[in-house]
Amino acid sequence: MPAPAGLAVWNRRLLHTVHWAIAVFPLLLALSGMGTMLQNDLGPLLLAGEAPPATLDVEQARLGHQVGAYLFSALLVVHVAGIVRHQLRRGDALAPMRPGRGSTEV
């Protein structure tokens, strides 16, 4: 989605950075989750339908995945806050997101 017209340069850069990160972060989380499973040899356990153990052999893998999940959640909060801020200031942030409206250039 193109950036709304009239945004400050810093705001436009933040918008593009957040959109890029929202696209990339789920892939990184999937890779870190698979890495955690492989490092702790959880594949056979999960394929057998058993629950993973409460503690893992390689805690750093779990910690990295957990920190990534918290960062992604914070990124989504920042994104929604930006939408709300723009909607309250200009009132046109949600128009392109409505079903059947298509993208509108502001």
N, C-alpha and C positions, 0 to 999 in steps of 0.2 A: 504494500500500500504506500503510495507516495506521501511524503510529509506535507502537512497543511502549509499553505502559503503564509508568510508573515512570521514564521518561527525564527527566534534568534539562532545564530550559528551554533552556540553551545547546545541549545535544545534540539536542533536538527541532528547534531552528531550523537547526542544521547539517545534520541529516538532510533536512529539507525543501528547504534551499538546494541541497544536492548533487543531490537527485533532480530538482529543477527544472533545474539546470544540465546534467545528463546528458540531459535531454529537449531542451534548446535548442541545446546545443553542436554536435551533428551538422548542424543546419540552418545555423548560422553558418559551419561549416567548408565546407559545400557552396557557400554563397554566396561565401566568400572564394576558394575554388578556381575558381569560375566567373569571379570578378572578375580573378583572376590570368590565366586563359586569355584573357579579353577584352582586358585591358590589354597583353598581350604578343602578341596576334593569333595565338594558337595553334590556333584552331578549324580553319582550312583544313588546317593541317599534320597535326593529329590525325585529321581526316576522311580524309585521304589515306593514313593508316596509317603515317605516319612518326613516329619518336621525336622528342620535344621537344628543343630545343637544350640544351646543358649550362649555358649562361648565358642569363639572360633580360634583355630590354631594361629592364623595370621590376622591379628587384630588391626594392623595398619590398613589392610585392604578394606575392611569394613568401615573403618574410620574415614578413609578417603571417600568412599561411596556416600556415607552419611553426611559429611561436610558438603559434598556436591549437591545432595538433595536439599539441604538447608539453603545453600546459595541459590539454587533454582527456585525455591519457594520465595526467597527474598526478591529475586528478579521479577517474578510474577507480581508480587505486591507492588514493586516500583512501577511496573508497567500499568497496572490498574490505577495506581495513584496518578500517573501521568495522564491517563485517559480522563479520569474524574476532574483533574485540574484543568485540562483543556476544555472539557465540556462546560465547567462552571464559568470559565473566562470567556469563551467564545460561543459555546452552545452548538458546535457543529462536529464534535469529535465522534459522536455515535452514528451520524447519518450514513456514512459509507459502510457501516457494519450491519445495518438492518437488512433482513432477507429481502431480495428482490429489488433493492435500491441500486445496486452496483456501486462502483467507485465514483465519487464526485470530487472534482478538483475545487479547492477553495481559493 
